[in-house]
Amino acid sequence: MAITITMGIQKGGCGKSTTTGILSYLLKEDGYRVLSIDMDSQGNLTELLSRKPSNEFVEKSILEALQQNDAKEYIIPISENLDLLPANNFLATFPRWLYTKKTYKGEMVSYSGNPSLILDNILDQIRDEYDFIIIDTPPALSEQTMTSLCASEYVVVLFESSNWCYSAIHNFMDSVISANEFGRRDTKVIGILRNLNDVRRNDTKAFNEMVAEDYPDDVFKTIITRKAAVGRLSLYGFEENPELKQALEPYRSFYKELMERVKGERH
């Protein structure tokens, strides 16, 4: 049965999509069977893993999987042990369809279940086929985010050292609590990753320390420093990338910490 982890924070520019892609890659390199799910209509994770424009997945995305109640039909193989449920701009119409039953094509497709559990329900069709399901979420407290949280056992909170991101953590923690109440996965924060730290900024250290003081049991020891090789992953991807070792190196200690915490929770 797959372990499902959502990567989130309702703030843009925190490296959610890149970190989701890197975590998925490191897991599959370790021999785990991984499904990455893009729940952000920007489609950045989709483009990072598939190396194709997200609009190439129109009518072949997570949105259709949800509307047709069929996860398997829309899974895209990426490489050995790694699959993707892609997203594109039309995922932004998900809330409208959820409450009006009208799709972006103008068709009426009904859904009568609990809206909070719609993603959880379709993942039940495929959980036995994977070891890990990793979900990327949009930079907003949206239906896409809440359904992802309700479908997950664990949540990694992405923190980028800034005042706005600092103030976003509390609200996001409340969202995880709500998912625990409305979902059925006993959703919990597995850790806060202090990500994309800019060493040129004088306030970075202070924000990192503030988060550690506020959430001492949650922060990962690993702090990821902003590096050009990581930023260029969106350009080069994971295959035939001369900078791949450089890009992955900062995240390996986070990966080790995460796996230790997950194993500790499971035993």
LINGI-V671410 format. One record per backbone hydrogen bond with DSSP energy under -1.0 kcal/mol. CO is the residue of the C=O (numbers start at 0). NH is the residue of the N-H. If there is no record, write none. Layout:
CO/NH ; CO/NH
//
This chain:
2/132 ; 3/152 ; 3/153 ; 4/134 ; 5/155 ; 7/157 ; 8/10 ; 14/18 ; 15/19 ; 16/20 ; 17/21 ; 18/22 ; 19/23 ; 20/24 ; 21/25 ; 22/26 ; 23/27 ; 24/28 ; 25/29 ; 26/31 ; 27/30 ; 32/130 ; 32/131 ; 33/82 ; 34/133 ; 35/84 ; 36/135 ; 39/42 ; 42/46 ; 43/47 ; 44/48 ; 45/49 ; 46/50 ; 52/55 ; 53/56 ; 54/57 ; 56/59 ; 60/64 ; 61/65 ; 62/66 ; 63/67 ; 64/69 ; 70/73 ; 71/74 ; 75/83 ; 78/81 ; 80/33 ; 81/77 ; 81/78 ; 82/35 ; 83/75 ; 84/37 ; 85/61 ; 87/90 ; 88/91 ; 89/92 ; 90/93 ; 92/96 ; 93/97 ; 94/98 ; 95/99 ; 96/100 ; 100/108 ; 102/105 ; 106/102 ; 113/116 ; 114/117 ; 116/120 ; 117/121 ; 118/122 ; 119/123 ; 121/124 ; 122/125 ; 122/126 ; 125/128 ; 126/1 ; 126/129 ; 130/2 ; 131/34 ; 132/4 ; 133/36 ; 134/6 ; 135/38 ; 137/139 ; 139/141 ; 141/145 ; 142/146 ; 143/147 ; 144/148 ; 145/149 ; 148/151 ; 152/187 ; 153/5 ; 154/189 ; 154/190 ; 155/7 ; 156/192 ; 158/194 ; 159/161 ; 161/165 ; 162/166 ; 163/167 ; 164/168 ; 167/171 ; 168/172 ; 169/173 ; 170/174 ; 171/175 ; 172/176 ; 173/177 ; 174/178 ; 175/179 ; 176/180 ; 177/181 ; 178/182 ; 187/154 ; 190/156 ; 191/219 ; 192/158 ; 193/223 ; 196/225 ; 197/200 ; 202/206 ; 203/207 ; 204/208 ; 205/209 ; 206/210 ; 207/211 ; 208/212 ; 209/213 ; 210/214 ; 214/217 ; 214/218 ; 217/191 ; 223/196 ; 226/230 ; 227/231 ; 229/232 ; 231/235 ; 232/236 ; 240/243 ; 242/246 ; 243/247 ; 244/248 ; 247/250 ; 248/251 ; 250/254 ; 251/255 ; 252/256 ; 253/257 ; 254/258 ; 255/259 ; 256/260 ; 257/261 ; 258/262 ; 259/263 ; 260/264 ; 261/265
//
